[in-house]
Amino acid sequence: TSRGRTMMMSPGRATTRRRCHGRRALRCTTVVAAACCRRIAGLTMPPPARPPDYTFRHRVAAPVAEAIAFYQRPDVLELLTPPVLRLTTRTKEPIAESSINAFELRPPVPFGPAIEWVATHYDVVKARDRLEFTDVQTKGPMARWHHRHVVEPDGLGARVTDTLWVEHRPGLEGAATRVLFGGPALATLFAFRALVTRLYVEVLGADENSPSRRRAGGGIDI
């Protein structure tokens, strides 16, 4: 019988079988551990080990939940991009771990090509009174674009902080991005974003059902 054959198995064969099972289990454990490590590495994007290049802050005089709702609107990228950059969205996903936004920019440069940009979100924190995420350029004109965006309470209002680490490529491409995404251009961009954020959250309301919009009586024609 099978039971008899098992009982009569030589000690050497039994030891060999145990070793095979042990090696197989070790290989499985190693594969699983490696997969977990790859997943953790893929979903965690720490900033460069140096001070940021730029930090922009502004305050919103509205409840933090309304500021968070604004930044999660499906059209927020279009709202926060100056029209002069002529944004065309290719792929748009809600803010979540490893979600992406793919788009093109056409700055006002004569005969200039469209700038393709793919941003991937990492380290997303969503709470009732807090929103954080990092968007990293995974395809585009910059050598590095690492942007940490934080919305948090500030008294009865909200504080928005944008922290950026940027690096430009050498040569003509880097010279162009220094003009389009250098210090003065970024200061203008984030001043525009602060203005639009305040307009929508404080005056128009973050979305159709927000208390601010209801107080404003349905919106304002501008």
Salt bridges, closest charged atoms under 4 A:
ASP53 OD2 - ARG50 NH1 3.00
ASP75 OD1 - ARG73 NE 2.87
GLU78 OE2 - LYS92 NZ 2.85
GLU104 OE1 - ARG90 NH2 3.08
GLU116 OE1 - LYS139 NZ 3.09
GLU132 OE2 - ARG130 NE 2.41
GLU132 OE1 - ARG148 NH2 2.67
ASP135 OD2 - HIS147 ND1 2.57
GLU152 OE1 - ARG130 NH1 2.94
GLU152 OE2 - ARG159 NH2 3.01
ASP154 OD2 - ARG59 NE 3.11
ASP154 OD1 - ARG159 NH1 3.67
ASP162 OD1 - HIS147 NE2 2.66
ASP162 OD1 - HIS149 ND1 2.66
GLU167 OE2 - ARG50 NH2 3.36
GLU167 OE2 - ARG144 NE 3.12
GLU173 OE2 - ARG169 NH1 3.36
